[in-house]
């Protein structure tokens, strides 16, 4: 079975990123959408330069998180910041995702889908969405539905909905990542029960709103040892 991929999202500080150089992280996420974790192009470019000095076998890939961006915004940012992944976390249509893939063929396009809370099974709708996005994206990410924000809620969704999405994603050859409320103490349960292709964490490895190297290390170890 393939090793579970790890994405740590919301990095802002160069020194924090340098402290992570020994961790086998697969993706580092930089938030360009409105958020307390938001970075601008100059900050992101400086952070990505740190990835070149990573001390593990392979440097993490850089993912940029966007919510309902304009094509012009993406083009301007990618001209300044060498991203490997564009993660779309808003209401972006399949047509828009397809346009992004065509405009930036060297960059992967990931689409986040919001999953409703417990007792609100929406996997059928999710399957329809995956069908519409097939061929327009390179991976799908499940996150907790939050009417006030596009992710980053720090709350888990109903994991019992994961298998339905997994089956649909596998049918289209799409890797499936899980986000939403993950932290070192619950990620092992997620992996043992559902074995997603990857996990995405942000607030769950923070202390006082700042990335915590102890928590990040514990999270990565629990994922990679599962």
C-alpha positions as CSV (number, residue, x, y, z in Angstrom):
1,X,0.0,0.0,0.0
2,X,1.3,3.5,-0.9
3,X,2.6,5.7,1.9
4,X,0.1,8.3,3.1
5,X,0.9,11.8,1.9
6,X,1.2,14.7,4.3
7,X,0.3,18.3,3.6
8,X,0.9,20.9,6.3
9,X,-0.9,24.1,5.4
10,X,-0.8,27.7,6.5
11,X,2.9,28.3,6.8
12,X,3.9,31.9,7.2
13,X,7.2,32.0,9.1
14,X,10.6,31.3,7.5
15,X,12.2,30.2,10.8
16,X,9.3,27.8,11.5
17,X,9.7,26.3,8.0
18,X,13.5,25.9,8.6
19,X,12.8,24.0,11.8
20,X,10.8,21.4,9.8
21,X,13.6,20.5,7.4
22,X,14.0,17.0,8.8
23,X,10.3,16.1,8.6
24,X,9.2,13.8,5.7
25,X,6.4,16.2,4.6
26,X,5.1,15.9,1.0
27,X,3.4,19.2,0.6
28,X,3.6,22.6,2.2
29,X,0.5,24.8,1.8
30,X,0.6,28.6,1.5
31,X,-2.7,30.4,1.9
32,X,-3.5,33.2,-0.6
33,X,-7.1,33.5,0.4
34,X,-8.5,35.8,3.1
35,X,-7.3,34.2,6.4
36,X,-5.2,34.9,9.4
37,X,-2.6,32.6,7.8
38,X,-2.6,34.5,4.5
39,X,0.7,35.3,2.8
40,X,1.5,37.5,-0.1
41,X,3.6,36.6,-3.2
42,X,6.9,38.0,-1.8
43,X,6.4,36.0,1.5
44,X,5.5,32.8,-0.4
45,X,8.5,33.1,-2.7
46,X,10.8,33.5,0.3
47,X,9.3,30.5,2.0
48,X,9.5,28.3,-1.1
49,X,13.2,29.1,-1.4
50,X,13.6,27.4,2.0
51,X,12.2,24.2,0.5
52,X,15.2,23.9,-1.8
53,X,17.4,23.3,1.3
54,X,15.1,20.5,2.7
55,X,17.2,17.7,4.3
56,X,14.9,14.8,3.7
57,X,15.0,12.6,0.6
58,X,12.7,14.8,-1.4
59,X,11.7,18.4,-0.8
60,X,8.0,19.1,-0.2
61,X,6.0,20.5,-3.1
62,X,4.5,23.9,-2.7
63,X,0.7,24.2,-2.8
64,X,-1.1,27.5,-3.0
65,X,-4.6,27.7,-1.5
66,X,-7.1,30.0,-3.2
67,X,-10.8,30.8,-2.8
68,X,-12.7,31.8,-5.9
69,X,-9.7,33.5,-7.6
70,X,-9.7,35.2,-10.9
71,X,-7.5,33.8,-13.7
72,X,-5.6,37.1,-13.8
73,X,-4.8,36.7,-10.1
74,X,-3.5,33.2,-10.6
75,X,-1.4,34.2,-13.6
76,X,0.2,37.2,-11.7
77,X,1.0,35.1,-8.6
78,X,2.4,32.1,-10.6
79,X,4.7,34.5,-12.5
80,X,6.3,35.3,-9.1
81,X,5.8,32.2,-7.1
82,X,6.8,28.7,-8.4
83,X,3.9,26.7,-7.1
84,X,3.5,22.9,-7.8
85,X,-0.2,22.8,-6.8
86,X,-3.2,25.2,-7.1
87,X,-5.7,24.2,-4.5
88,X,-9.1,25.7,-5.1
89,X,-11.1,25.9,-2.0
90,X,-14.2,27.9,-3.0
91,X,-17.1,27.6,-5.4
92,X,-14.9,27.1,-8.4
93,X,-16.8,25.3,-11.2
94,X,-15.4,22.3,-13.2
95,X,-15.2,24.6,-16.2
96,X,-13.0,27.0,-14.2
97,X,-10.8,24.2,-13.0
98,X,-10.4,23.0,-16.6
99,X,-9.4,26.5,-17.6
100,X,-6.8,26.6,-14.9
101,X,-5.3,23.3,-16.0
102,X,-5.1,24.5,-19.6
103,X,-3.5,27.8,-18.6
104,X,-0.9,26.3,-16.2
105,X,-0.2,22.8,-17.5
106,X,2.9,22.3,-15.3
107,X,0.8,22.8,-12.1
108,X,-1.5,20.4,-10.5
109,X,-5.1,21.5,-9.7
110,X,-6.7,20.2,-6.6
111,X,-10.4,20.8,-5.7
112,X,-11.7,20.9,-2.1
113,X,-15.2,19.7,-1.5
114,X,-17.1,20.7,1.7
115,X,-18.6,17.8,3.5
116,X,-21.7,18.3,5.7
117,X,-21.8,17.5,9.4
118,X,-23.0,14.4,11.1
119,X,-26.5,13.3,10.2
120,X,-26.4,15.3,6.9
121,X,-25.1,12.7,4.4
122,X,-24.3,14.5,1.1
123,X,-22.1,11.8,-0.5
124,X,-24.5,11.4,-3.4
125,X,-24.1,15.1,-4.2
126,X,-20.4,14.7,-3.8
127,X,-20.4,11.8,-6.3
128,X,-22.1,14.0,-8.8
129,X,-19.6,16.8,-8.2
130,X,-16.7,14.4,-8.7
131,X,-18.2,13.2,-11.9
132,X,-18.4,16.8,-13.2
133,X,-14.8,17.6,-12.1
134,X,-13.3,14.4,-13.6
135,X,-10.7,15.4,-16.1
136,X,-10.5,18.9,-14.8
137,X,-8.5,18.2,-11.5
138,X,-5.6,16.1,-10.3
139,X,-6.8,15.4,-6.7
140,X,-9.8,16.0,-4.5
141,X,-9.7,17.1,-0.9
142,X,-12.5,16.6,1.6
143,X,-13.0,19.3,4.2
144,X,-15.6,20.2,6.8
145,X,-18.5,22.3,5.6
146,X,-18.4,25.7,7.3
147,X,-21.0,28.3,6.2
148,X,-18.8,31.1,7.5
149,X,-15.5,30.1,5.8
150,X,-14.0,28.0,3.1
151,X,-12.1,25.5,5.3
152,X,-9.8,26.1,8.3
153,X,-12.6,25.4,10.8
154,X,-10.6,23.0,12.9
155,X,-13.7,20.7,13.1
156,X,-14.0,17.2,11.7
157,X,-16.8,16.1,9.4
158,X,-18.6,12.8,9.5
159,X,-15.8,10.4,8.5
160,X,-18.4,7.7,7.7
161,X,-19.0,9.6,4.4
162,X,-15.4,9.0,3.3
163,X,-15.8,5.6,1.7
164,X,-18.4,6.8,-0.8
165,X,-16.2,9.7,-1.9
166,X,-13.2,7.3,-2.0
167,X,-15.0,4.9,-4.3
168,X,-16.0,7.8,-6.6
169,X,-12.6,9.3,-6.6
170,X,-10.9,6.0,-7.3
171,X,-13.2,5.5,-10.3
172,X,-11.8,8.7,-11.8
173,X,-8.2,8.0,-10.8
174,X,-8.2,10.9,-8.4
175,X,-6.1,10.8,-5.1
176,X,-8.3,11.7,-2.1
177,X,-7.0,13.9,0.7
178,X,-8.8,14.4,4.0
179,X,-8.7,17.7,6.0
180,X,-10.8,19.3,8.7
181,X,-10.0,19.1,12.4
182,X,-7.1,16.7,12.1
183,X,-4.4,16.6,14.9
184,X,-1.8,14.2,16.2
185,X,-4.3,12.4,18.5
186,X,-7.0,11.6,15.9
187,X,-5.1,11.1,12.6
188,X,-4.2,7.5,13.5
189,X,-7.9,6.6,13.8
190,X,-8.6,8.2,10.5
191,X,-5.8,6.2,8.8
192,X,-6.6,2.9,10.4
193,X,-10.3,3.2,9.5
194,X,-10.3,4.8,6.1
195,X,-6.7,4.9,4.6
196,X,-7.0,8.1,2.5
197,X,-4.3,8.9,0.0
198,X,-3.3,11.9,2.0
199,X,-4.0,14.1,5.0
200,X,-4.0,17.9,5.3
201,X,-3.5,19.7,8.6
202,X,-3.3,23.3,9.7
203,X,-4.7,24.4,13.0
204,X,-4.2,20.9,14.5
205,X,-0.5,21.4,14.6
206,X,-0.6,24.9,16.1
207,X,-0.2,26.4,19.6
208,X,-1.6,29.8,20.1
209,X,-2.2,30.2,16.4
210,X,1.5,29.4,15.5
211,X,2.8,26.3,14.0
212,X,4.3,24.1,16.7
213,X,7.3,21.9,15.7
214,X,6.5,19.3,18.5
215,X,2.9,18.9,17.2
216,X,4.0,18.8,13.6
217,X,6.6,16.2,14.3
218,X,4.1,14.0,16.2
219,X,1.5,14.4,13.4
220,X,4.0,13.4,10.7
221,X,5.4,10.5,12.7
222,X,1.9,9.1,13.3
223,X,1.0,9.3,9.7
224,X,4.2,7.8,8.3
225,X,4.3,5.0,10.8
226,X,0.7,4.0,10.2
